[in-house]
Amino acid sequence: MLNAPVVHEVVPCGRDADLAAITDLLTEAAAGRGGALVLTAGPGEGRTTMLEAARRSVLDQPPAARGLMWTVVSVPGHGDESGIAYGGLQRLVESLDGTVRELPAEWREPLLAVAGGREPGGGPLTLCLAVVALLRRAARGRAMLCLLDDADRLDQPTRQVIRLVARRLGGAPVAVLASVTHDAALTGLPLRQLRPLDEEACRELLRRWAPDITDDVATGLLEIAGANPAALTDLATTLTPEQRRGYAALPGTLPPDSRLRLRLRAVLPALPPSTRTLLLLAATDSTVRPAELLKVAGAGASLSDLEPAERAELVVVGEEGVRFTPEVVRSVILAEETVGRRHAAHLALAGVLGSAGRQLGALLHLAAMAAGPDEELARELMMEAEQAAPREAAIAQRRAAELSATPRGASAALLAAARSLMAAGRTHEAGLLVRRAGKLRGSAGVRARARGVLAEINLRAAPAEARDVLLDVAAELMPADPDGALDALLLAGEACSRTGEPGRYPELARRATARFADGRMGGRAMAVHQVAGVADLMTGAEDAAFIRLREVLRLAERTADPAALIRAANTGILLGQDKRAARLARKAAGLARENGASALVPAALEVAAFADLAAGRYDHATASALDGVAVARGAGRPDLADAHLALLALLAAFVGDRESALERVGAVRHAEPEVRALGVWAEALLDLAGNQPAAAAERLAGIVAGGGSLVLRVAVTPHLVEAAAHLNRGGENGRRRGGENGWGRGGENGWEKGGPQASGTAGEEPAAIGVFDQWAGRTGQHGWLALRARCRALTALDPDAAEDHFREALGWHGRDDDPGFALAHTGLLYGRHLRRRRRPAEARDHLRRAADTFHRLDARPWAEQAMRELRAAGAKAGPVGRTPLTAQQERIAGLVAEGATNREVARQLHLSPRTIDHHLRNVFARLGVRSRTELAHLLTAG
């Protein structure tokens, strides 16, 4: 049997579907069904690499794995030979000279004529048939791969012969794989457009060449190179260790010996002067539109002047502007121009943009020409930056720092730039600027704010250290800068909530908020209520805290500040108003996207996902978390990407999807403590779903006893109570401690050191449930009141009292918009309770509804629990009919129907291809299809 090679590890990242197409071509050729495939893409976009991958796949395999020997012939196109008729074909024939002489005379003569540089007789068809005969003879007992890189640079007669030959390879073990930059070069042959690499594939490529590269540096390289694989590779392989770690400035363009740069350098001088002028202006400012470009260029300039650059495939001109193809062309054009011409371009652009009212752009061009300090220009840049998107603001603020004549002005500008970079997702770069600012001889207040910014950067990774620094900063700023102190306390409050320890927060909060009393809040009302409310919560004044924090939510409806909305959304979760919190968080994400605050988008989506999870809206939560992983990675925030992966693990665990949950838990095993705690919660849920309450109780008790986030400790309590109830089942729920229904109390509000303590034995009731009971009651929200009643039912000593609590829980669930999983879960527990009380008929009603809901949500382990209980209650629980797809299954089915491979789907959903294969089999079973083709037809018809 003829075995075809498989193209795999040698390829660029993110090319799975393209590799599959090449593998199909080679498989067919190995089976004696030859053919051709033409890959098309721009310069540096991976065409040559794909052909090299195909070559290595047929030559590098061990002999035992090949099954068939291959001959590889490579005939690349060369621009300086494109005018020589049959120049490319001559090289092909010459490489098979020995085989040519074995052919009959009718085929040998035209080929020898080509090899000798003479005009072949008989016309194109005769020559074509001679080449087909040559390839067939060369492929006897083996297979042949013809590689034609840059085939559009071959001469036209050669291309004509190739087209004719490729259509006549059907019975031969010959594969022709060509690459072109434009489709017209080999019209009529199977064509495959190489799609641009997505951002994750680009980052994977950079990590392949520079494993220690930071996310910030990767983002900077993507800005220079776009998604061009050759440019990314050239840049990554020439970085110094300092540059890879972000401690030295990145190169502005490709290295001088880059093949892509050399190719561009050869093209640019051949362009007309008017074309080069427009290219320089467009490269100098990416925001300039075509009409403005012509105005800057002056009288006589026309968009037609850009046509030579378009024909050279350097740019695409549209209504919005000039797009360079690839993006790295922009930086190469600037690097290849003289300083004088670059300054002239800046000056001309400054004049036109200033007259058009685009002040920041005009000021930046003037700053680019400044030869020394200019306080007036620095001040204007700082003023304009206040209204700009974070990335543009950071550029302006850094230039202002360079132009400032005093250390105090420079350090203030650097701190402002650092904050803008943080909002834009460039935290590592922001940290470098803060350290630069701290070394300047600025005021004590500036130095304190610098320490505060560094603490903010490290808040998630080291919340205890950040809390202490931020509280110190607040104390230092309090006398002269109450606004700065309030900002530090807002961040310190977040750090306190992550550690569960308030430190000096209540005392400093009281002092700070007193500065804004008696109508002096102004625009800081939200911040004042937030700080005061958190302080009240820490000191046990829950009623006052809830009043303050509800005011935060009311004021949040009128703000357009994404950071303030994220804080308000977190406050909504603290108050149990999960749906409102999710809405505010999604609003924050939308505003952050509009404003270019890329780092705030995943932060907002994290809050939205957690709030929707708490509200039982798992589909919404999953969509936010999936979006959040991708956005966080793109924004250079791996910590936030881990948080979203942990939430996805938790969401999978809620419905018992063990494989997906454990894979995602494994991915965050070394993340920050709060993220790891979400993973532990997910594992505990899998234990509960798998009827392993002891393991679940141990994991959950560890979360509660370990301190940390108060919200998380409260959120896990219902599951901890459920696990403990399973263990205490001996003799009607077993013995409990702590009063009439076993409610212990661990501190009035959970802010004592370490928070509410769970006992070390999984079978004992945790003290945390007293905190949960009080908190849930204070929220007044139907969903949390239902969970409170369920917990009371599970811990009640009196079975009749337990039944009353179960009915109360079902009543609260009934008032919720879509209780879904939570209602089914309560129904399962109530049905189990009724069955054990020997009331099987009543139990079956609740258990059947629970089983139906679990099946609809694809919560298979929970459905199996409900079915077991149904059978124990005397019902004949047969197989369940086909149910609709879950949200995740719909996403997988849709992507597969669009032609995505398992690996591509896995990359989008942040799972392994093996897990996707598992889910896809379930999709096939549910929809009654047997193949991807049937699935695509079914979804298209639907």
N, C-alpha and C positions, 0 to 999 in steps of 0.2 A: 504493500500500500504506500502511496506517495504521501509524505507528511509535509505540511506547510509550516514554515517558521511562524512564531508569534512575536510581534513587535511589542516590547514591554519596557524594561527598565531604562533603556538608553534614550528615552524620549524626553522632550520638554514636558514640564508639568502642565496639567489641565488639557491634554490632547487625547483623552481616551477615545472619543468617538472617531477622531481622525485616524488614530492608530487602528481602530477596529476596521475602518474602510481599507486601509493598506493591507492589513492581515487578510481580509476577504480577497483582495486582488491576488495576493501571493498564494492563498489556499487554492483559488480557482486555477491559477497557472500551474501549480504543482500537480493538479489533477488533470492537466492537459487541456484546460479551457483558458487559453491566454486572453489577455485584454490590456487595457490602459486606464490610467487614472492621472488626472492633471490637478495639482494643488495650486491654488492661487492665493497670494497674500502680498503685502507690501514688503519693502526692504527691511530685513532684520526681524521679521515676524515669524520665523520658524520654518520656512520652506526647506532650506538647506539641511537643517537639523533633522527634519522628518525624513528626507531622502537618506541621510546618513544612518538614521535609526533603522530604516529598511535594509540598507546594505549590511550593517552589523548583525541584524537579526538572521540573515541567511548565511553569513560567513563565520560568526562567532559561536554558533552552537556546537556542542560536542558532537563528534561524528555519529554517536549512537542515537542522538536526539534528532538529527537532521532527517533521516529516512531517504533523503534525496540530495545529491550534490547540486550546487548552484554555481553558475558562471555569472559574474557581475561585470557589466560594461558601463562605464560612465563617460558621458559626452556633455560637459557643461557648455553653456552659451557664453560667448565673449563679445563684448560690444565692438571691439576693433575688427572682428571677423564677420560682423552681421551683413556686410555688403559683398562678401565673397560667395558667389553661388556654389552651393554644395560643400562649403567649407566644413560644416558640422558633420555632414554625411561622410566626408572623406576621413574624418577622425574615427568614426564608427567602423567603417570598412577596414581601415588600417589596423585597428585593434583586433580584428578577426582575420588577418591576412592569411593565416594558414588554412582556415576553413574556406575562404574564398576560392582557393586553388583546387578544392575538392569538388566544386560545383560544376554542373554541365556548362558547356561553352555559352549557351544562350543566356545564362544568368551571370557567368563569370566575366564576360566581356564588358557589360555596362559598369559592373562594380570595379573592375580594374581601371576603367577609364576615369571613374571618380577618384580612385586611390591615386592615380597619376596626375590629377588636376586637370583632366580633359573633360570636355562636354560629352556626357553619355548619350548614346543614340537610342532611338526607340520611344522616347517620350516618357512622361512621369509614371504612367501605369506600368510600363515595362520595367522601369527602375524600381518601382515599388515591389513588384513580384520578385525581382531579383533579391531585394533586401529581405523579403519574407522567406525566400528559400535559404538565404544565408542564415537567418536566425533559427529556422527549423533545423538546419544541419548542425549548427553550433550547439543546439539544445538536445541533441540525441543522447538518450540515457541519463539526462540530467535536466535541470530547469535553468532558465536564463532570466536575469533581471537587468533591464536597460534603464539607467538613471540619466535623466536629461534636466539638470538643474539650470535655472535661468533660460528655459527653452525659448522665451520670447526674444532673447538676444542671439539666437541662431539665425542663420540666413533664411530668407523666405522659401527658396526651393527645398531646403532640408526640412523645414516645417511642413511643407506640402506633402513630402514623401512620408514623413512620420504619421500624418493624419491618415494617409492611405494605408500604410502598413498596420497601424493599430486596429483598423477595422477588419483585418484579414488574419488575425491571430487566433481565431476561435478554436482551432484544433491543435494548437501548439502549446507547449509548456513555457510560454514566454510572457513576462509581465513588463510593461512599459510604465514607468513612474516618472512623471515630469513635473516641473514647477514653473510658474509664470507669475509676473506681477500684474498682468492685465488679461482679462478673459479672452480677448480676440485673437491671441497668439496661436492657439490650437483649437479653434472652434470646431464643434461637432464631436469632440471626445468627452467622455465622462469628466465632469469638473467638480471639484470640491473646494469651497471657500474656507480657508482656515479662519475660524472665529478668533477675535481678540481674547487673550487670556483674562480670566476674571481676577479680581484683586487677590484672592487667596492663593490662586495658582502663581501669580507674580511673586508673592511673598515666599511661597514654597521654593520657587526658583532661586530667589536671593539667598534663602537659608541653605540651599544646596551648595552655593559657591562661597558663602560667608556664614557659617553656622552660628557665629557669635554676634551677628548683627542685631541691634536693638530695633524695636518696633518703630521708634521715632525715625531712625536712620532709614529704615525700609520705606517709610512714608515719604521721606525727603527724596529718595532715589526714584520712587514712583512719580513724583512731581516732575522730575527732570526727564525721565525716560518714557513716561506713560506706561503702556502695557507692552512695550516692544521687548521681546525676549533678548535679542542681540544687544540692545543698549543696556538692559539690566545686567546681563552677564558681563559686558565690558566694564561697567561701573563697579560691580560687586568684586570682581577679581583684582581691581587695582586699588581698592581702599586700604589704607593703613590700619593697624590695630586701633589707633586712637579714633579714626574716622568711623570704623565699624561700631565702636562703643559710644559714639556721639560726643567724644571729647575734643574733636577737631572739626573744622568746617568741611563740608562736603565739597567735592569738585563741582564746578559750575556746569561742566559739559563732559562729553566723552573724552577719553584719553587720546593723545595725538596718534597713537598707532592702532586705534580701533578701526576694524575693517569698515564698519558702517560710516565712521567719520571720514575715512579716506575716500570712500565712495562719494560721499556728499561733497567733499572738498574738490573732487574732480568735476562734479556737475556744476557747482556754483559759478566758477569763472566763465563758463560758457553761456551764462544767461545775460540778456541785455542789461545795460546799466539801469534803465528805468525799472526793470523787474527787480533787480537787486535792491534798489532804493525802497520799493514798496515792501519787499520781504524784510528788510532791516527795520522799517517802521512797525510792521506787524509783529516782528519778533521782540521788539523793545517793549510793546504794551499789548498784552493779549486781550484787553478789554475794548480796544478801539474797533469800531464798526467800519465797514467799507467806505461809507460816505465820509466819515471823519478821516479815514486813511487818505482819501483823495485830497481832502482839504489840506491836510498836513503836507502832502507831497507837492502841492502847488499846481499852478496853471499847466495844462497840457497832460496831466496825469490821467490815466483811464484804467478801469478794471481790466481792460484787455491786456494791459501791461503785465498782468499776473498769469496770462495764458501760458507762456513758456514754462513757468513754475508748475502750473497744473499739468501740462503735458509731461513734465519730468516727474510727476507724482510726488512733489514736495508739499503741496498745499491743496486744500479743498476750500473754495471760496463760497460762502453763503451769506444770507442776509444778516446773520448775527456777527459775522466776522470771518477772519482767515484762520483755518485750522491746519496746523502742520501735521504731515503724515510721513513718518511718525513724529510724535510730539518733540522728541529730542532734536529734531531739525532746528527748532527755535534757538536752543542754546548753542548749537554749532554755528549758526549764522552769526550770532553775536560774537562768538569767540574768533571767528574768521575775519571780522571787520576791524578797522583801525579805531583807536581811541577817539580821534577827531570826528570820524563819521558817527560813532556812537553818541558822542556829546551833541553833535548837531541834531541827531534824531531826538534826543531827550529835550532839547531846547524847543524844537518845532512842535513836539507833542505837548509840552507844557503850555505853550501859547494857545493851541486849539482847544485843549481840554479845559483850560481856565476860562476861555470865552464861552464855553458850553456849560459852565456852571459845575464842572466836575473837579472841585477844588482839591480833593485828596490826591487824585491822579496827577494833577498839575504840580502839586507840592512835591510829590515823590520824584517826579522827573527833575525838578529844580534841585532837590536834595542829592540826586545822583551826580550832579555836576559840582556840588559844593566842595571847595578846596580846603575848608577849615571850619571851626566852630561858627554857628550862626544861631544865636538865641532866639531871634524873632522867627526864623523858619522852624526851629524846634518847637516853639510854643504853638505855632499854627498847625503843625503836624499832630501834636497832642490833642488839640481841640477837635480837629477833623476826625481823629481816630475814635473819638467817643461815639460817633454815629456809624462807624464802619463795622462790617462783619469781622469776627475775631481774627481770621488769618490776615486780612488787609490791615486791621488795626495793629497787629503785632509788627508787621513790616514798617508801618509808619512810626510806631513807638521806638523800635530799635534804631531807626534813622534819627529820630529825635534825640536819643541817648548819645549817638555819635556826634551830633551837632551841638550838644549842650556844652557850655563853657564851664560849668561848675559840677563838682562831684555830687552835690545834692540833687541837682536837676537830672543828671545822668542816671543816678540810682533810682529816682522816682520813675523815670521813663522805662528803665529796665524792668522794674517791678510790674509796671502796667503791661509791658510787652509779655512778661512771664504769665500774667493772668490771662491775657488774650490767647497765648499759646496753649495754656491748659484747656481753655474752652474749645480750642481748635483740635484738641487731642494730641498735642505735642508736649507731653509732660516732661520727658527727659530733657528736651531742649529748654523748657521753661525752668527746670531746676538749674541748668547751667547759667541761665541769665540771673536767677536769684543769687547764686553764689558770686557772680560777677558784681552784682549790686552790693552785696554784703562786704565786699573788699574795698568799695569806695568809701570815702570819708563823708558819708551823709549824716543826717540827724539821727538821734536815738530812736525817734519814731519810725524812720525808714528802716533802720536795722531791725526793729521789733516786727514791722510788717513783713520784712524779708523772712524772718524766722517763721512767721505765721503762714506764709505761702509754702515754704518747705514742709511744714507740718500738714498743710492741706494736701500736698502732693502725696504724702506718705500716710494719709489718714486711714485708708482701707487696709494697707499692709501692716501698719503698726498703730492701731487706734489708741492704745494706752499712752504711748509716747506722744502721739499727736495731741491727745487731750491735755496732757500736762503742759506742753509747749503753748498750746492755744490759750489755756487759762492764764499762763504767765504773760503772754502777749496782751490779753484783755486787761489784765491788771496794770501793765505798763502804759497802755494807751488811754486808760480810763480818764486821767485828769485832763489831758489836752486834746484827746481825739475820741470822744464818746461814740461817734459813728464807727470808727475803726474797732473799738472795743466790742460794740454790738455785733459787728461782722465776725469777729473772732469767736464770740460766744455762740453764734449760730452754728459755726463749724464744731466748736467744742461740744455742743449739745449732741450732734451726730456721733462724735467720738465717744461720748458718755453712753449713748444708747447702744453702741456696739460692744462696749466693755461691761456695761451693767453697773458701773461704779461712778458716782457723781463727782467725787473729789470736792474742789472748792466751787463748783459750778453754782449751787444755789446762792451762796453768799455774793459772788461776783454778779450774778444775774440780778439780784435785788438792787445792788449798787448801780448797775448800768441802766436798768429800766427806770430807776428813780430819776435819772437825768432827763428822761423823756416824759415825765409826768405832767399833769396840769395842762393838757392841750398842746404839749410840745412835741408830739410824735411826728407830725408832718407826714412825709412820705415813708416813714419808718414804722408805721403802725403794725404792719404784718410781722416785721422782725421783732418788735417789742412784745407783742402778744405771744409769739413763738417762744422767745427766750423765757418770758415770765411763766408761760404755761408749762414748759418743761421743768422749770425750777419748782413749781407747785407740785408737779407729779412726783418729783424726786423727794420732796419733803412730806409726802402723805396728804397733801391738800387736793385730793382727787376732784372734788366738786369744782373748786376754783380752777383747777387745771383744765377740766373739760370745758368750762365756760370760755376760758382764754383761747383754747385750741379750736373750739368751734368758730370763734371769731376769726381765726386765721383762715379757716375754710371759706367763710363768708367773704373776706377781703380778697381771697385768691381768685374769685370769680371775675375780678376787675383788673387783674394784672396781666401783663404780657411778658413778664420776665421769666424765662424758662427755669432759671435756678430757683427762684422763689416758688414757682409752681411745683417743682420737684419736692422741695421741702414741705409744701402744703399737702401734696399727695401722700408723702410719708406720714404727715400728721393725720390725714384721713384714715390711713391704715391703723394708726395708734388709737383712733376713736372708733374703729370698727366700721367705718363708712367706706367699705371696700369699693363699691361701684363708683362712688363719687371720686375716690382716690384714683381709680383707673382712668376716669374721664379727665381729671386734671393732669395726670401723668402723660396721657396721649396728647393732650393740648400742649404740654411742655415739649414733647418730642417734635411735634409739628412746627412749633415756633423756633426751636433750636435748629431744625433743618433749614427753615427759611433764613435764619440769621447766620448760618454757617458755623454754629457752635457745635461741631461734630462730636465732641466729647460728651456733651450733655444729652445727645440723642440716646445712646445706649443706657445712660444713667436713668433717663426718664422711662425708657422701655423696661428696665429692670423693675422699677416701682409699679408700672402698669401690669407687668406679668404677675408679680406677687399679689397685687390687689385683685386681679381677675381670678387668680388661683384661690385666694381666700373667699371670693364671692362664688366659687364653684363654676366659673365660666372658663373651662379648661381650654376650649378651642381658641378663645381670645388670648388667653395667657400663652398658649403654645405659639401662636402667630407672633406675639410681641417678643417672646424669648428667641425664636428662630431669627427674626429680624435683628434682634439685639446682638446675637453672637457675631453676625456678619458685620454689622455697623461698628461694634466694639473693636473687632480686629482691624477694620479699615481705619479706625480713629486712633490706632496705636494704644489701645487699652486692653491688654490681655487679662487684667484683673476683672474687668467688667465682662469680658467674654467668658471667663470661668464662672462668674455669677450666673450668667444666662444658661450656661451648660448645666449648672447645678439645678436651676429651676426646671430645665427640661427633664433632668433626671427625676426630679420630684413629681412633675406632671405625669411622666411615664409610670412612676411607682404608684400614683394614686389609682390608676386603672389596672395595675398589676402587670404592666408590660416589663417583665423582668429583664429581658435581653437589652432593650434600649436603655432602661434605667441604670443597669450595672455598667454598661459601656460608658455612659456619661459620668457616672460616679467615679469610675477609674480615671477619667480625663481630668478630674479636679482633685485628685487625691493629695496633691501637694499645693493646693491653693491656700488662700488666707483662711483663718479659723472659722469665720462665719460661713464662708462658702462650703468648707468641709462639713460643717454642721448640717447644712442643707442636704449634703450627700448622705450623712448618717440618718437623717430623717427619712430620706428615700429608701435606704436599706431597711429601716424599721417598718415602713409601710409594706415592703415586699415580705418581710417576716410575718406581719399581720395577715396579709393576703394568703400566705402559704401556711397559715395556722401554726405559727411558731411564736406564741405570745411571749415566752420567756426571753428569747433573743430580742424581740421588739422592745420589751419593757427595759431591758438593760441598756439598749442604745438610747432610748428616749430619756431615761433617767440620767444618763450621762450628759445629754444636752441641757437638761434643766439644772442639774447640779453644777455644771461647768461655768456658770455665770454667762457672760456675753449678752447678746441682744435680748432685751426684754420682750420685744415683739415675737421673736422666734420662740422663746421659752413659753410664752402664752399660747402661741399657735400650735405647738406640739402637744399641749396638755390633753385635749380630747383623745388623742391616740394613745397617750400614756395611760389614761384612765381605762380605755378599752383593753389594752394589753394586761393591765393589773386585774381587771375584772375577769378576764379569761383565766388567769392564774388562781384567783380567789374563788373559783367556782365550787370548790368542795363544800357541800351542804348549803345550797341556796345562796350563792355568792360569798360564802365563807365569812370569817370574822374580820372585822375592821376596827381600826382605832379612830379615836378623835371625835367623840360626840355621836349624835343621833345618826348621822349618815356618813361618818368617816371623813368629814372635811377637815383636814389639818390646816394650819396657817403657818406659812414660812415668812414672816415679815409682812407688814401691812400692805405694802405695794410692790414688793419684789425688787426694791432698789437697795436693800441691805446688802452687805458685802457678799458676793457670790450669788445673790438672788435667792429665790425660794429653793430650799434644798429637798431633793428627792432622797429617799432612804437608799442605802446601798443594796437592799434586797428587793428584787423585782416584784415579789409578791406583796410588799407593803404599799399602802396608799401614799402617793407623793403629796408633800405639803403644798406643792404648787397649785393644786386644784382650788384651794381657797382663794388665791389671787385670781385665777381664771374666773371663778364664779362671780366675784365682785366686779371684775372688769367687764365681763360679758353683760352683766345686768346694767352696768352704767352706760354701755353703748346704746342700748335700746334698739339694736338692729335685729331683725327677725332671724337671720341666719345664725348669729351668735347666741341669741336666746334659745334657739332650737338646740344648739350644741350644749349649752349650759344645762338644759332640761335632760338631754341624753346622758350627760355625765352624772347628773343627780340620780337618774334611773339606774345606771350601772353601779353606783355606790350605795344605793338605798338598802338598808337592812330588811325593811318590810317589803315583801313582794307586791303587795297592793299599792304601796307608795311608789314603788318602781314603775308599776303599770301606769299610775297617774302621771308620772314624769314623762314616760314614753308618749302617752297621748298628748301631753302638753308640747313635747318636741315636734310631733307630727303636725300639731296645730300651727306652731310657728313656721314650720317648713311650708305649710299650705299658704301662708301669707306672702311667701317669697315669690319673685317673678318666675324663676326657673330653678327650683331646688336641685333637680337632677340627681347627681351622684349622692349628695348629702342626704336627701330624702330616702334614696334606695338603701343607703348604709344604715340609717336609723331603722328603716323597715326590716332589714335583715336582723338587726339586734333585737328589735321588738318581737319579731316572729320567733326567734330562737327562745326568747324569754317565755312567750306564750306556749310554745311546744313543751318546754320543760315544766310548765305548770299544768300539763296535760289538757291543753285546749287546742288540739290540732286543727280544727276547722277554722278558727280565727287566725291561727298562725299561718295557715296556707295562703290566705288572702294577702297578707303582707309580704310573705316570702315570694309569692308568684310575681307580684308587682316589682319587688326588688330585683328578682332574676331577670325580668323583661328589661328593666332599665339598665342593668349591668351588661346584658347582651347588646343592647343598643349602643352603649358607650364602648363596647369591645373590652370591657373590664372582665376578662375571662376568669381569673382566679376568684374574684368576688362572685361572679355568676355561678361558678362551680360550688362555692360555699352555700349560696342560696339554694341551688338544686339539691345539694346533700341534705340541707335542712328540710326542704320540701319532701324528699323521699322519707326522711325520718318522721315527718308529720303525716305520712300515709298517702301522699300524692304520687301519681304515676308521672314522673317528670321525664318525658322523652326528649329527643333532640329538638333543638330550637331551629326554626326555619331561617332562611337567609335574611340577614339584616343589612341596613345601609352601611356604607363605608364610614369609618371614623374620619375625623379631620386629617389625621396624619396619613391614613391610607389614601384619602382623596388627593393629598399633595403628591404622594408617591405615584399614584396612578396617573395623575395629570402630567407629571414630569416624564414618566416612561412613555406615555402616549405621544408626547412631543418629540420623542427620539432620544432622550437622555439615557446614558448607560447607568448601571448600578453604581459605578464609581462616581459619576457626576451627580447622581441623586444623593449619594452619601455625603458628598462635599457640601451640598446645599443644606442638608438636614443635620449635618454634624454627627453622622453615625458612620459605622463601618459598612463596606459593601456587603459583608456577610449578613449584617442585621437588615439591610435593605432587602436582600434576597429572601430572608425569612418573612418580612412584611409583604413582599410582593406575592409570595405563594399564598398568603392569606387573602390578598386582594383577588387573585385568580379564583380561589375557592368561593369567595363570596359572590363574585360576579359571574361565575360559571364560564370562564374563558380559559383557554389553554395556552395562549401565546401572547406576546407583546403586540403582534399584529391584530389579533382579535380584540385585545384591550383597546387599541387605538381606534379600531372601527366602531366598537361599542360606544366609546366616549364621544367620538365625532358624530355618530348618529344621534346620540342623546342630546 
